[in-house]
Amino acid sequence: MPNMSLKKNPMPVQDPAVRARNFGEVALGYDEATALDEAARCLNCKNMPCVSGCPVNIRIPAFIEKVREGDFEGAYEVITASSSLPAVCGRVCPQETQCESKCVRGIKGEPVGIGRLERFVADWHNENVSTKPARPAPNGHKVAVVGSGPSGLSCAGDLAKRGYAVTVYEALHVAGGVLMYGIPEFRLPKTIVRREIDTLRALGVDFETNVIIGKTLTVDRLFDMGYEAVFIGSGAGLPRFMGIPGEALKGVYSANEYLTRSNLMGAYREGSATPILRAKRVAVVGGGNVAMDAARTALRLGAEKVYVVYRRGLEELPARREEVEHAMEEGIDFRLLTNPVRILGYQNENDRRDPKNGFVTGIECIKMELGEPDASGRRSPVEVPGSEFVLDVDAVVMSIGTSPNPLIKSTTAGLDVNRRGGIVVEEATGLTSKPGVYAGGDAVTGAATVILAMGAGKTAAKAIDEALAGKND
């Protein structure tokens, strides 16, 4: 019998007062009984509107039907036919604006908890199945993938399943890209990422770390090494700053550096050799998911007070609603319609006269209000004269976006980029202006979501396969 409840089963979570001081995963996941109950809410629509909202086109009703039948491994097989990272997507994919936004159950109530069911299925498989997938028969073709983030892993996984010899080149010392350095342990445990990567290794994907394409090797050199196609999924790791006074002070971080020190280098652990400022009062500038991650990390690193400073209102916050709610529950102070003007500081306790390269003591802000809508209907924030005030902080984390690193472009002739530094590609194939070179994810679009990057990786894998399949071995 269908479960006609208007509400999805809630996700069990750690108590906010407890989790705010530990790096354990916040969301605890469904148990079997809850998963079965939630799966019974799916109407198994014939036209499958939810699938149209999934960038990797998972056959959502089919996997949920398997869950309803209690065939959890069968559900996993349905998901992994389309997705190489089910345990990751079940945790960090913004289902509420994608597959779940198309769910028919959402018309008169809450949509089916598709993401929660995906996570349950992946976790059940990881806990109960030890066998790895069989390695496909080789087809004789070689492809290089630059970057081991979500777009690179997705592309590599899809090609490996088709028998390609795939090598993934990663600049850092561990594979996983933004999944390892950008997303905190409390949202995405690193054991989950390593497990997904191990599955790709079982399929035959080779990972070469500490290789910077554009420096250690060039894209052209990869072709000289026998690769017939190259996919660039190098992400968008170049941080942006506001250009306001005081950004060179000690205690000012980009969110990229702050999270990398904590997530990848283990600075959150007591006794870690990686330095990170365990500030008492922290301001995080920005309103996206990365800003939420940085603010919640600061709290877990021991901050007594953490502010999120964002120049628009609550409705305009680009972060996932769940992440905003979790941050608020944990005590993060949101200073909305507020914009920084300058960062204050001095050299040491005895000398406050020279603010250059000193220590942060505060951040001066100005109140904002939303002005008249522009041609697109978006209301731009404008300053409220005379409303300046100072927040007493000893660290500032800038989380206002990132851009693609220009290294690959500067060392690869014939590769077109747009004015934002993103690689220009054919939307339908991911093909760049350079023959045999494809690209996708944040290296093309700028910072976006994990699942959109995965979709771009799948698109390129399909195009590469179509281009190489007709070649003689």
N, C-alpha and C positions, 0 to 999 in steps of 0.2 A: 504494500500500500504506500502511495506517495505521502510524504510528510509535508503537509500544507501550512506549516508554521510560517508566519510572515517574517520571522527573524532568523538569521543564521546562528548556528551554535557559536557562542563566544569563544575566543581563544584564551586558554589559561595563560596567565602571566605571573612573573615574580611580583611580589608586593613592591610598590614604588619606593617606599622608604628603605627597603632592603637592597633592591637592585641598583639604586642610585650610587651605591658604594661598592659594587662589585662588577666584574666584567663578564659574568655568566649570562647566557642567552636570556633575553627578556621574555620572549614568547616561548611557551613550553611545548606547544604542539598538541594536536588531537590524540586521544587514545582511540582504540579500535571501535568502541561503542559509539563515541561521538562522531567518528568518521562515517560509520554506517548510517547514523541518523541524519547527518548532513547530506550524504549522497542521496538519501531518499527524498530530498527536497527538489532534486533535478527532475524536470519534466521530460527529458530526453527529446527535445524538440527536433522535428524532422529537418527543418531548415538550418538548425545549428547556428543561431546568430552569435553565440559566444565565440565561435571559432574565427569569425570575421574580425574580432577584436584582439586576436592573439597574433603578434608579429611573427611567431614561428609556426603558426597553424597547427597546434596540437588538437587532436580529435577529442575535444573536451567531453562531450556526452558519452563517447565510447569508453574513456578511462573511468568516468564516474559510474557508468553502468557496471564495470568490472568491480569497482569498490563496493557498490550496492550488493553484488553477488558474493562478496567476501573474497574475491580473487585479486588480492593486492599485487601479486607479482604480475598477473595479466595486465593490471592497470599500469604498472611500471613499464611494461613492454610497449603499451600504447603510447605513453608519454615519450619514451626515449626513441621511438621511431621518428619523432620530430624535434626533440630537444636533447642537447648534450649535457645540460646542467639542471636537471629537475629539482634537486635539493636546494640549489642556489635560487632558482626562480621562485620556488615556493616560499622563499623568505623575503626576497628583496624586490620582486616584480610588482609594479603598481597595478595590480589586478583591478582595483576600483575604477580606474580610468580606461581600462582595456577590456579584457574578456568579461569581467563582471558587470561592466557598464552596459553590455549588450544582453545580459541575462533577462529572460522574460519574467522571472520571479521578482526582479527589481522594479517592475512597473507598479505593483501594489504593496510591495514590502521590500525586504532586503534580498539582494541576489544570492545565489548559491555561493558558498565559500570556496570557490574554485582554487584559489591559491593555497588555502589551508589544506584542502584535500590533496593537492599536488605535493605539498610538503610532507603530509602524512605518508603518502605512497612511497616517496623517495626515501624517507627515514625508515619506513618498514623494510624496504628492500635492503638498505645498508645495514640494518640490524639483524636481518634474518637470512640473507643470501650472501654466501662468501665466494661463489664462483664468478669469474670475470667473463665478459663477452668474448666469443671466439674471434680470433683475428681473421679478417676477410682475406681471400686469395689476392695476391698482388696483381695489379693490372699493368705494371711496367712503367708507370708515369710518376714523376717527382714534382712536388709542389712545396714551396717555402712559405711559411706564415710568419709575419713580423709582428710580435707582440702576443702575449699569452693572456690577455684580458678576455672578456666575454665574446667579442666579435671574432678574435683569433681562435679561441677554443671551439666556438661553434663551427667556424669554417673548417678547422682541422678535423673535428669529429665527423662532420658530414662527408668530407673527402676520404677519410680513413675507412668509413663504412663502405665506400665504393671501391676500395682496393688501392688507393693512392698511397705512395710513400711520402709522408708528410713530416717535415721538420719545422718545429716552432722555435723561433729565435726570440729570447727574452733578455732585455737589457739588465734587469735586476738579478739578484742571486737566487731567487725562487720564482717558480712559475705561478701564474694566477693574476698578474696585473692588478687592476684596481680592486678586484675581489680580495686580494691579499693586503694591499697597502691602503686602500681607501675606505673600506667598510669595516667598522669596529667589530670586535669579537662578540659583543653583546647583541649584535644584529645578525652577524654571519660568522659562526665559529670557523676558524681556519681548518680544523679537521674535516669539515664538510667540503671545503674547496679542494683540499688535498685528495680526498676520496674521489671527487669528480674527475680530477686530473689523472688519478691512477686508472680510472676506467678508460680514459682516452689512451693512456699508455698501453693498456691491454689490447686496444684496437690497433696498435702499431704506431701511434704518434710518438715521434722522438722530440724531446725538449732539450734545447741548448741554451743554458742560462749564461749571464755575464757576457752577452754578445750585443753590442750596440750597433744596429744597422745604420749606416751613415758614418760610422767611425771604425769599429772593428772590421766590418764588412760593408760593402755598398750593395745596393739593389742590383746594379749591373754585374757585380762579382757573383751574386747568387745565380744569375743565368749562366755565367762561365762555369759554375760548379755543377751544372747539369739540371738545374731546376727549370721546368718548362713554364711555370707560372709563379707569380709572387702575389700574396695577399698581404696588404698593409693594414694592420689593426693596432697601431701603436698608441691609440688613445689621445687624450688631450691633457697632458701633464704640466703645461706651462702656466703657472698661476698668474692671476691678474691682481693688481693693487689699485687703490683709488687715486694715488698721486697727491695725497694730502700731507701736510707737514707732520713729521714724527714717525713716518713709517720705517725709518732706519733704526729706531730705538730698540734696545735689547728687550725682548719680551713680546715683539711683534712677529707673528708667524703668518705664513699662508696656511690655509686649511690643509693643503696638499702636504706640506712639510710636517705640520702638527700631527696629522693622522698617520702619515708614513712612519714617523718616529715611534708612535704608540703601537700601531697595528703590525707593521712589518718587522720593526726592530725591537719590539718587546719592551718599550720604555714604560709601559703600564705596570710591568712586574717590579716588585721590590728588588733592589740590588742590580737592576739592569745596567749594563755598561753604556747604554745609549742615553745621552743627556736630553732632558726635556724639562722645561720650567714647570714645576708644580705650584702654580700660582694660587693665591687665595681668592682673588677676585678677577674674573675673566669676562671680557666682552667679545662676542662673536658677531661679526658684521656679515649679514646676508640672511636669506630666508629659505634656501633650498635644502634638500636632503643632506648635503654635505655640511651645511651649517648646523643642522640638528645633530649630526654625528659628532661634530667638533665640540658643540656645547655639552652634550651628554658625556663625551669623553673627559672634558675638563672637570666635570662634576666627579667622575669616578677617579680622577687623578688627585682628588682631595680639595678642590676649590670649595670655598664656603659660599660663594655667590657667583652665579653665572648669568650673564645677560645675553639675549639675542637682540641685536640692533638691526631693525629693518625699516626701510624708508616707505613702505606701503602698509596697508592694513592687513588684518587677519584673513580676510577673504582672498587677498592677492598673494598670500604666502604660497610659493611654488612647491614646498615640501609636501610629502604625503601626509594626509590628515592623521593617519595613525601615528606617524613619527612626531608630529606636532603635539598630539594628545599625550603621548608617552613623555615627551619633554616637559610639558606643563605639569603632569602628574608628579614628575621627579623634582619639581621646584624651580625649573628654569624660569627666569624673569624675562618676559617678552616686552621689549620697548619698541612698539610699533609706531609707524608714522614718525620715525626718528632717523636722522642721518648724521654720520660723523663729519666733523669739520676739521679737527686736528687731534693728534695724539700727544699727550703731555708727558714730560719726563725730565730727568736730570742725571748727572754722572754718578753721584753717590750721596749718601745722607748729609754730608758736610758741604756739598757744593751744588746748589740748585740753579746756578747762573748760566750753565752751558748745557742746553738740552740735546746737543748733537751726540748721537750714538750712546746716549745714556740709558737709564732704565725707565720703563713705563710707570707713570704715577696716575694716569687718568686718561679719559677720552672725552673731548669736548664735542657735544652734539647739538643739533638744532632740530626743533620740531617741524614736521612737514604736514601738509594737507593735500588732498587730491584735488587737482584742478579740473578744468573743463575737458571733456573727452576729445581725443584727436579723431582723425578720419576713420580709424579702425574701431573707435569706441572705447579705447583704453585711456584711463585718466592718469595723467602724469603727476607725480608728486612735486609740489612746490614748497619752498621754504616759508616758514612763518617768521617774519622779521621780529627780532628782539627776543626770540624764544630759546636762546642758547642756554645750555646747562652742562655740567660736568658729571660723569660717572667715575667714581673712585675705583680704578682697576689697576692691577699690576701685570696684566697680559692682554693682548689683543690678537684675535685670530681673524684674518681676512678671508672670507668665503664668498667672493663675488664672481666666481667663475674661473674657467681655465681655457686655454687655447692649445691647439696642436703644436707640438715642438717642431721648429723649422728645420731640424737637422736632416731629415730624410729628403725634404724638398731641396735643400741647399747642396746635397751631394748626388742628386738624381736628375740628370738632364731629361727634359721633355715631360716632366711631371707638373701639370697645372694645378695651382691652388687659387682659392678665392681670396677676397680682401681680409677675411678673418683667419687665413692660414689653413683652412680646411682643404683637403684634397678634392679636386673636382672629379666626379664620377658620373657614369650613366646610371640613372636611378634603377633601371630594370635589371642591370647586370653587375653593377659595382666596378665596371671597367674604367680605368683612368685614361688619360691622354697618352700614356706610354704603353705600347703593345705588350701584352702578357702580364701587365701589372693591374691588380684589382685592389680596392680599398673599401673599408666600411667602418662603422662605429664612430666613436668620438673623433677619430682622425679626420673624418669627413664632415660630421655635423657639429663638432664642438661637443661639450659635455652634455650627455643625455642619459637615458636609462639603460640598465643592463640588458633588458629584453629587446629594446630597439637595436642595440649593438649586435645581439645574437641574431636578430632577423637579417641584419645586413650581412653577417657572416654566412648565413644560409643562402642568401641570394647570390653572393659571390661564388660559393662552393658549387651551386647549380650551374652557374655560367661557366666556371672553369671546367667542370665536367663536360659540358656540352662542347666547349672549345677543344678539349684534348681528346675526347673519346673517339673522334674520327681520325686521329693521327695514327700513323703506322708505328708500331713498337720498334 
